[in-house]
Amino acid sequence: MSTLTSENATVGMEAPVLRHTLTRTDLVRYAGASGDYNPMHHDEVKATAAGQPSVFGHGMLSMGFLGSAVTAFAGAGSVVDYAVRFSRQTWPGEELITSVTVSAVRDEAGERLADLDVRLTNADGEEKVVGTATVRLATGA
Amino acid sequence: MAEGTTLDELIGTRTAVSTVVVERGPVGFFADCVFDESPESHDPAAAAAAGHAGVVATPTFPIAFESWGRFAELQNEAEQGPGMMAALAPLVAKGGLILHGEQSFHYHRPVVVGDVLRGEGTIVDAYAKESKGKTMTFVVTETVWTDAESGEPVVTSRFNIIHRI
């Protein structure tokens, strides 16, 4: 099911872009799925009392969405390493946009691997999450 | 982190030991919530066709392990640590803001539905920096998840917390 394979992987290849406009319902669903009930992510009253303009997204929801662009590109179960830094908060109403680019293709211990540069931004290009991933490449068949 | 404990002394603290079961409902719902439409993360037949031993968890699912499949009868209470947040309680008590700074996962093999995994969490780094008049304290917790039956490594998670005051 992957578009990136050991045959076609080349440096500079880009994954299909995923876009999603964040809603408060997304945050409530992710709170339940992850078990992260920090009120800053679902309780508007507490978030504004704490000086935030509104509830804001879980960093791990951003990392998860960006990871979905990686699995759609390289296949479920292909991820060997996935590491990110959280640059900025995400807000309801913002469109989040994934960017995944092949930075290296290499062989290690008999496996063909691709290193990826990964980045999540909003529609203004503001960086939310930045990092790297390494995926195990499947043969195209 | 007891009163008067230095950051150096925090390093090596065992935060938690857990045994968790990876179940299909939580795996599928988590994938939906991060918009992962991979058929192998939803459909057993698609996972089997791709050569996986079960429905495949999406890459960041280990963050939810302890919230879903940590059944009481599987735990050994004698080996429990205080938990990461309890270890950091004296820091949190000072006020300020807790931020998730960085996160990583290193996989030895995919996590699949049906796995029973044992996780050992340890604080592996802790240090403070002054920045723009604020004290930033960095605490890194690493959790090593192994197959509970074979002892083989499966996935290692690193969770970097920043406390800013």
Interface residues (C-beta under 8 A of the other chain):
Chain A: M1 L18 H20 D26 R29 Y30 G32 A33 S34 G35 D36 G59 M60 L61 M63 G64 F65 G67 S68 V70 T71 A72 G75 A76 G77 V79 V80 D81 Y82 A83 V84 R85 F86 G131
Chain B: P26 F29 F30 A31 D32 C33 V34 F35 D36 E37 S38 P39 E40 S41 A46 A47 A50 H52 V56 T58 P59 T60 I63 A64 E66 S67 W68 L99 H100 G101 E102 Q103 S104 F105 H106 Y107 P110 V112 R158
